[in-house]
Amino acid sequence: MLAKSDGLSLEQHTQDLLDVAEEFKKAFPTLEKFFKSSEFWNDLKFSILFHDIGKSTKGFQNLMSNNQKYRFRHEVLSAIVAQNYTDNEMIINAVLSHHKNFDKLKELFNEYDNNEKYNQDRWISKEFEELDFFWINKFLLTQNIEIRELKINDLKSVVKKWTSKRSRRKISELEKFQNIFLSASLSICDHNASAGIQKIPIIEQDNFNFLYNTKYKPYHHQKASWNTKENALLIAPTGQGKTESSLGWLQTQLSIRQGRAFYILPFTASINAMTKRVSNKGKGFGDESLVGLLHGKSKFFIDEYYERKEGQSLKDLIDINKKIIKPFKVVTPFQILKWAFGVKGFEKGFTELAGSYLIFDEIHIYDRELFRRILFFIEWLIEKLEVKVFIMTATMPTFMQEHIKNTLNIKKEIRPDKKLINGIKRHKIKLLDLAIDKQKSFIQSKIDDSKTVLVVCNTVAKAQEMYDAIECDTKTLLHSGFNARDRTKKEKEVQSDNKPQLLVGTQAIEVSLDIDYDLIVTEPAPLDALLQRFGRVNREEKRVMKENDEANCFVISVIEDVHKLIYKEENLIENTLLELEKIENIVVNEDMVQSLLDKIYEPFELNFDDLREQFRGYLDNLYPFNIYEESEEGFFSQFDGIEVLPIELEDEFRQFIENKKYLEAEKLFVSISKNRYRMHKDKITFFEAYGYKRVFPVVALHYSSDIGLTNDEVENIEQRNGYL
């Protein structure tokens, strides 16, 4: 009896799922807490045994062996058979939904009833009669299941219960979560087994040996983190081992109970860097099979960095990172927050999050609205799904710390000891009263003096201008206006042992990039952003700053209109500069930082507009087996990016397409904002390449691998065949 067209038998496919389920049980022990005793694992096993039994019908077997057309849904027949062996609705729901949501099945049942698309031999009763009952009985006997006489029961009422708003009101929260977890677990086991993935790895205690194989003694705050069994907030300066603190905390949690871990960061560059670091043998688990990443451009990073096993395709690797396989994932907050919007697959998302461990670095760096949503979602996850959280920061105002502790009921606050704080003297600040483009000769003098220099601008255009203007043998420009191919190369350059003497960048370098420069020249920004930038200077404390030393953190004091468009909160940059003026030309003691932050940032009410109640109400009204198109659209509308192909890369793109190197072709696209897209709409033409099933915009703006996409228009470009 065939399960797949490649000749895999239904018996073997079922056994593969049972094997995956055993692995799943080790990785997700929290799920059984929502059921009585071992009931969950028994229900999952029963669901697996019946999930594809409907494939034993004559039509499906002809499809597998002879490729004869067959449109009937096998899971409908599987659920009908299962109904004869159990009255457990959750099992029937899991079997019925393991390919299609109930809205789709509702439409399908209407088609069957109306007989509009299906001839007489496509009715449910006729398909049921064509099941191989002899094989079904033989198969169930091998599983020690007593044979029963089969009859057709109604499935429409099952579907209606979960698709009718009136019926859903009677469903308890516990029943909802039980159905989410069982149906998602069956789908996960099915997808993994179908992909040939038998093992679901877990992080073992030995994987944390790197924390102890070091010549440095752990700091007080690191040891305190490692000994903490509860949710915690760590407040420590940049460069003081917060990553190791969080991973030691994770080790303690996993020694108590297994669960998946998520390390949440804001920027693509920092996510890529952290993925490499945590995979590294000396600084991390030493096993890339344990570490995955998810962000908008992750497939390009995966292609560049992950080693493929023999016969393994890039698609296989990307699927592994998406599937619930990797026990430690480095992600953007959107990869978690999307499940709160009912994005397709949210049932699997909630299942992976159940009993998970979330590590947030600088959770407050996002805009106020996103910060609030993240916080309210974590609160819900802690309450409903037994999630635990470790939040760390170097630059958070006290009122935000209090919001986090109160909302998440965090009792454990961890700080470095005073002696360490008072001994950290890495930075001395000086304000420069001319705009950054008037500082080129000053920066050049530092380069000529063999200093390593970091220049941070608030816009891509200004960063490009500064990069062009300064002469240096080894220099790199890093910003969001590069395509994926060039961006990956630049991230490698920045983090190599032979780092560039000059690094010019934008906000992308602020968080979790482990780089160290002699000095920084930066455009003005809110204090927390500046502190993150300063954290890339004298990071390794190779020298303790003294009062007679020259400053190493130079901040432009000229506020331009564009800066206010980027940092919209009123007077924030002005207040930052006023406070910095008071500590100018003195060595900054890390103990000063908190009081500075508290002076600059105006406290705000966390739930001033009842967002918490609205958000929780929406979360509580997410039901499995349904689709939420409006909220899904609302979630994706938050992203301000459009992929365009620079016209100067078009010939290269065509070559990749002709050679069927589609991923290499995609790496040439650059993401631009919707506003910039509108600004240059007269320079955008739509194009369709032969063999590439996608229409995409080509933009006539200059692009180079050194500086990225500019606003300089490309003139006299000959129109090519293929434009629409």
N, C-alpha and C positions, 0 to 999 in steps of 0.2 A: 504494500500500500504506500503510494508516494506522497510525500509532504512537499517536496520541491522538484522543480523541473530538472535539477542536476542529478536526480536519482536518489536523493536522500529519502530514506523510508520514514513513514509516519511514526513507527515505533522508535527509531533512533532519534528523530527530532524531539519526541516527547521526553526520551531519556536525557537528551542534552539539556532540556529545560529543567528537569529535576536536578541535574548536576549543578546547574547555575543557581538554582534555588538554595541549595546547601551552602554555596558560597555567599549568597545574598543574606542568609540567616546570620552568618558571622559578622557581616558588615553593617547590618541594620537591626540590632537587637531592640531598639526603642519601639519598633512597630508593634511588637507583641503586647506592649503595655496598653494598647487601645482595644485589646481583645482579652478574652478569658484564657488564662494559662497559655497552652501551646496551640490554642484554637486557630490563630492566624496562620501558622505554618502548615497545619492540616488543611485549612481552607485553600491555601495557595497550591498545595500539592494536588488537591482535588480539581482545582481550576485548570491546572496544567494538564492533567490526565484527559480532561474533556474539551480543552480549548480548540483543538483542531480535528476532533472526531468527525465533524461534518465534511471533512475532506474525503471521506470514504465513499462519497456519492459517485455515481458513474460519470456524471458530467465533469466533475473536478479531475477525476483520474484521466479522462480523455484529454483534458487540458494539459495535464502534466506530461503525459506520455506521447501525445500526438499533436499537441498545440491546437486542439480544436476549441473554438470559441465557447466560452462559458461565463455567464455574467451573474449567476446566483451567488449570494454571499454565504460562504461556508460556515461562518461563525453563527449565523441564524440557525442552521441545522445542528451545530454543536450545542447551542443553548437549549434547543428543543430536546435533544437527547439527555442533556444534563438535568433538565427539569424532571425527568423520570427517575432520577437517582438522588435528588436532594430537593428539599424545600427551602434551602438557604438562598435567599434572594441575592446576597452579595456575590455568591459564586456565579449565579446566572448572569448578573450584571457584568462581572469581570469577563466572563466568556463572550458575552454578546458585544462588549465594547472594545475588545482588544485590537480592533482595526478601525472602526468607525464610531464617531460620537452618536448619541441617541437622536439628535436632530436629523442627521443623515439617515439613520435607520427608520425614523418616523416617516420621512419622505419615501423611503424604499418600501415600507409596508403599504403605504398608500398606492404606490405603483403596482405592487402585487395585487392589491384589492381591486383596483380599477382595471387591471389587465390591459393597460394602454401600451406598455413597452414590452410586455411579456406574453408570449403565446400560452396556450393551455398547459403545455408541458413545463412551463416555468412557474407554475403555482407552487406554493409551499408544500401542499399535500403530495403533489407529484414528485417533487424533489425528495421529500421524505421517504417515499416508497422506493427510490432508487439508491438509498443508503445500503451499504454492504453489511447487513445485520449479522451475518455469520462472522465477518471479521471483527465487528464491534464487540460481539459476545466473547470471542476468543481473546481479544486484546484486554477487555475488562477482567476476565478470569485470571490473566497473568498478573493483574494488579490486585488480586484477591477481592474483587468487587462482585457481589452476588448479582447474577443476571436477572433482569426484570423485563416484563413485556412493555414495549414502547408505544406511546401514543402522542399525538400532537396536542400541546397545550398552548394557551394564548400568551404571546409575548408582548402584545400591544399595551396591555395594562402595566407591564414592567417598564416599558419605555415612557408611557404617559406619566407615571409617578415622578419621574425625574425631569420631564420637560414641561409639565404644567405648573405654573406658578402657584396655583391653588393647592395642588397636591404636595408641592415641595414644602409648604409651610408646616406640614405634619411631620417632616423628617427631623429627627433630633440631630444635634451637633455630633454626637458620638457615631450615629449611623452614617452620617455624611463622611466623617474622617475614615471610618472603617471601609467604606466603599472606595474612597480615594486611594487608600493605601493598597487594598487588595487588587483593584483593577490596574493601578500603575505598576505594582510589583509583577503581575502577570505579563504586562506589556514589556517591562524591562527584561525579564527573563527570556521572553520570546525574541526580542530584538538582539540581545546578546548572543543567544544560542544560534540564531539565524546568521549572525555575523561570524560565527566560529569562535566566539569569546567564551571560554569556559570558566576563567578565573576572575574573581572580583577582588583585587588586592586590598589589604588593609595595612595601615602603618603600625609596625611593631615597635616595641620599646627599644630594640637595638638600633632602629633607624635614627634615634636621637643621640647616638654616641658622639656625634660631632660637637655637641654642646659642651662636652667634658674633655675632649681631646684637644686642649688648647693650653698654651703657656700662660694665658691670662686668667687670673682668678675672677669669678663672676662678681659683678657689683651687687650691692645690697638689694637694689630694686629688682635685679634679675633673680636672685635667690628667692626673694619674696614672691615674685611672679610664679616661679617654678613650684613653690609650696602651696599655692592657692588652688583650692578645689571649687571655688565659686566664681560667679561673674565678677569682673574686675575692671577698674579704670587705672591705667598707668600714665602718669604725667612725668616726662623726663625730657631733657634737652636732646636735640638732634645729635646723632653720632654716638649715643651712649648705650647702644645694644638693645634697643627696643624690640627689634626683630627676634633676637635670641630670647628675650624675655617672653615674647608671645609664644614662641615654639616650645619653650620649657613648660609654659602653662598648658599648652596643648598636650604635651606628653603626660602631664598629670591627669588630665581629663580622660585620655585614652587608656590610662592604666586602670581607670574605674569602669569605663564603658566605651565600646567602639562607636564611631559615628564619623560622618564625613566632615571635612574641615574646609572652610573658605577663607582665603586671605583677600580682603577687599581694599583695592587701591583706586585712585581716581584717573590716572593717566596711562595710556598705552605703553609708553616707554618704561615707566616704573613697573608695570605688570610684566612686561617681557624680561626686564632685568631681574625681578624677584623670582620669576619662574626658573631662570638659569641658576640663580643663587641657591634656591632651595633644592634644586636637582643635583647640585654640585656635591662631590664626595667630601670635600674639606669643610664646606660651609653649610651643607644641608644633608638631606636624606641619602644622597649618593645613588639614587635610583630614579631615573626619569619616568619610569612606568608608574610611579606614585604621584607624580605632579602633572597637573593639567592647567590650561589657561583658557579663559573665555573673554573675548572682547570683540569689537567690530571687525578688527583686522587679524584676528588670531590665526586664520588659516595660512597667512603668509609667514608668520613667525614659526608655525609648526613645520611648514615646508623647509624653512631655513635651518632650524635647530634640531629637530627630532630625527633620530636615526631610525631608518625603516628596516624592519626585519625582511628576510628574503620572501619575496612574493607579496609584500605588503604595499598597498598603494597609498598615495597621499589622502585619498578619500577615507581609507581605513583609519589613518591616523587622526584625521579631523573628527570622524565619528566617535573614536575612542575618547577624545577630549570632551565631546558633547555628551556622550552617554554617561550613565552613572557607573563609571568604572574607576576613574582616578579618585583616590581618597582625599587628595589635597588639591584644591583648585584655586588659582590666583585669578581674580575676576574684578570687573567694575561693579559698582553697586547696582547698575541697571540689570545685570545678569541674574540678580536675586530679586530685585524689586519688580521685575516684569511679571513674576508669578502672582503678585498681588493684584494685577490688572486682568487676570484671567487669560493671559496670552496662551495660545495653543500649547498643550503639554503641561499646563500648570499642575495637573495631578502628579506627574513625575517630579516636577519641581518641589512640591510640598513633601513628597515621599523622600527625596534626597535631603531636604532640610530637616526632616523629623529627627530629633536627637543630634543635630549637627553642632559644630563649633564655629562661631564666626569671629574672625579677627579683623578689626577695623583700624586702619592707620589714618589719622587726621580726618575723622568722620565729619567734622564741621567745615571742611574746605569747600564743600558744594554750596550752591546758593541756599538761601534760607528755606525756601519751599521744599527743596529736595532733602535738606537736612531733617526737616520735620517729618516728611514722609518716611524716610529711612528709620528714624527713631520710633515712630508709631508702628511700623512694620516689625521691627525687632521686638518691641513690647508684645505684640500679638504672637510672634513666633515663640517667645519665651513662655508665654502663658498657655498657648494652645499646643505647641509641638515640642516642648521640652528642649528648646535650643539654649545653648550657653554662649556667652559673649565675652570677648576681651577687647577693650577699646584703649588705644594708646594715642598720645598726643604730645607735641612739644610746644604748641602754639594756640592753646584753647583758652578763651576768656573764662573766668570763674563762673559766670552765670550760665554758660553753656555746660560746664562740668556739672553744675547743680541740676540743670535740666536732665542730663543723661542719668545721673545717679537717682533722681526722683522718679523719672519715667520708667526706668528699667529696674528700679529697686536694687541698685548696686550698693552694697555695704562696704566692699573692699576697695579702698583707694590706695594706690602704691606710688611712692615718690622716692627718688634717690636720697641718700643721707646728705645732711647739710655740708659735711666736709667735702664730699665729691662736688656738690654744686658750687661751693665757694672756690674750689680749686680749678674750675673750668674757666679759663680766661683766653678765649680763642679769637675774639672779635673786637675791633675798634672801628667806630663809625665816623665817617666824615660826609657832610652834605656838600654837594657841588651845585653852584647857583646858575649854571648854564645847561641848556638842554643836551641830551646825550650825543646828538650829532655835532655838538661843539666840543666834545671831549675826545675826539679822535686822536689828536696829538698827545694828549695825556695818556690814553690807553697805549698808543704806539710806543711811548717812552718806557712804559712798564714791560712791554714785549721786548724791546731792545735791551732792557736790563735783565733779561732771561727769567722774568717772572712768568708763572702760569696764570692766565687771566680768564675769568668768566665774565661775559657781558650778557646781561638779561634785559630784553626789551619787551614791551607790552604788546607790540604788534609784529606780525610777520614782515611787513614792509620795512619797518625800522630795523629789524634784525638783519634783513638782507642788505640794507644800506650800510650798516656798521661792518658787516662781514666783508663787503667789497672794499671798504675804505681802509682797512687795517692790514698792513703787510706782515705776514708771518709764514715761516716755512711749513709749519704744521698747524692747520686750523680747521675747525669743523663748525658747520652751521646746523642747528637742530630746531625744527619747528614743524607745524602741522601741514605745511604746504608742499611736502615731498610725497612722491608716490611710495608705495610699500617697499619696492625694491631698494630705492635709495635710502629710505628711512632705516631699513634694517642694517644697511652698511654703516650708516652714521652712528647708530646705537652701538654697533660693534667697536667702531673707532673710539668712541667716548669712554667705553668701559674696558678697553684693552690695556695691557701693561704699558704700552707706548702711547699714552693718551695725548691728544693734541695740546700744544702749548696755549692756543687760544680756542675757547669754546664760546660761540655766540648762540643764544637761544631765546626761547620765550618761556611761558609758564610751564611748559612740559617738563622742565628740569627741576621743578620745585620739590616733589615728594618722592622719597624712597630710591632715588638714584644714588648709588654709592660711589660718588666721585669727590675728588679733593683738589682744590685749587688754592693758589697763594692769595689771590685777591679777587674781588668782584666789583664791577661797576654796573649799577642797575637803575632802571627807570623807577619812578615812585610807584608804590603799591600799598595796600593795607598792610599793617604790621605783621599779621600772621603769615602773609605771603612773603614779605621781606625776610622774616626769620627763617623760613624754609629755604630761601635762596642763600642766606648767610650760612646755612647749615652745610653747604657744599664747599665752604672755605675753611681752611685749617681744621678740617674734619677729624683728622687723625691726631690732632694736638701735637704735631711735631715740635712746636714751640709754644711756650706760654707767653702771651702778649704782656708787655710792660708799658707803663704810662708814657715813656719816652719813645716808644715804637711808633712808626708811621701807621696810619689807619690801613686796614685791609678790606673794609666794607664801605664802598663809596656809593652814596645814594643821590640821584638827581633830585633837586628840590623844585624843579619847574614842572607844574602840572598842566598838561595839555588837554584840550577838549576830548580827544580820543580816549584818554585815560579814564575820564568820568563815564564814558559810554561802556567801558569794560567793567569798572568797579562802580556800580550804580548807587550804592548806599551813600547817602548825603554826608559830606564833610569827612568821610572816613580817611581819605588820603591826606587831607589837610591836617586832621588831628594827629595822624601818624607822624607827619613831618614836624609838627610842633613839639611832640614828645621826644622825637629823635634829636631835635635841636638842643634839648636840655642835657642829653648824655653824649653830645658830640665830643670827639677827641678824648674820651676817657675809655678805659678798657671795660667792656661790658661784662658785668657779673651775671651769671645765669639767674641769680636770685632776683635780679631787676626785672626780668622778662615778664613775669606774671603781673606785677603791678602796672607795667606799661600797657599790657593787653587790656587790663581792667579799666584803665583810664580812657582808652581809645574807643572801645566797643560799647555801644549803647545796648543795655539789656532789652530783650523783647519777650513778650508772652509767647509761650510755645503753642498754646491752643486758643489764641485770641478769636478765631473764626470758627470754632467747633470742627476743625479739620479732623481731629482725632476720632470723633464720633462718626463723621461721614466716612472716613477711611475704614474704620472697623466695621461699620455697617455694610460697606461694600464687600469687605473680606468675608464677613459672615454670610453673605449671600452668593458666594461662589459655590456652585454645585458641580460634582463630577458629571461626566458624559455630556456636557453642554459646551457651546461655543459662545464667546463674548466679544463679538466683532467690534462693537462701538468702543468698548474700553480698550481693546487691543489697538485700535486705530489711535485712540487718545494717548496711549503709551508711546507708540512709535512717532507720533507727531512732535514729541519733545526733542527729537534729534534734528539738529540744524546742519545736515550735511548732504551734499549732492555729489555723486561721483562723475567726474569729467575726464576726458582724455585730451591732454595737450596736443595740439595739432602737429608739433614737431616730432612727436613720438608715434605718429600714425603709421609710418612705413614699418617701423619695428613691430608695432602691434599686428599689422597685416601678416608679417612673416611668422609671428608666433601662431596666429590663427591658421595659416596655411599648413604649418607643421603640427597642428593640433596640440600646441602647448598653451592650453587655455588659461591655466593658472598664471603662467609667466605673462600672458597678455593682460590679465586682470591686475597684475602688480604695477602696471603702468598708469593706472587711474589715480587721480588726485581728488581728494574730498575738499569741496569749497562750501562756504555758507550759502544759505538761500539768498541772503541779501547781496552777496558778491555775484551770485548767479544772475540775479535780476539786473545788477549794475552792468554786466557784460553780455546781456542777452543778445545784443546785435552781433556779437562775436561768437555765438554758439550756433552750430549746425548739427542736425541729427543725422546719424549715419548707421547703416546696417552692413556689417561685414559678412561676406559669404561664409557659410559654415558656422556662424556664431549667432545663436538664436536669441539675439537681444538687440534692441535699438538703443543707442547711447549718444550722449552729447559730446561733440568735439569742440574744444574752445581754442580760439586763435589768440592765445596769450603765450608769451615766451616761457619756456621751461628749460632748466638745466639741472644736471645732477648735483652741481655745487650749491646753487641757491634756491632751487625749487621753482614753484610757479610764481611768476611775477604779474604785475598789472600792465606790463609793456605789451602792446599789441603787435602781433606778427602780421606784417603786410605782404601783399603779393603772393599769397598762398594759392596755388592752382587748385581749383575745385576738382575733386576726384570722383570717379564713378562709384556709386554706392550711397551718395548723399540723398537724403529724403527731402 
